[in-house]
Amino acid sequence: MDSFGPMILLEVALFFGGVLLFAWWQLRDLRKEREKNQQKKEQET
């Protein structure tokens, strides 16, 4: 193997894809928590 360029690009793409997926998952989870808390407050009042 003379050139590691394609392998490095693949690893970088997978890493950033994983980071984006994790960020999306966390934001989705936060939104669900906020909606659940809001419904709980509405039921209490």
Long-range contacts (C-beta under 8 A, 24 or more apart in sequence): none
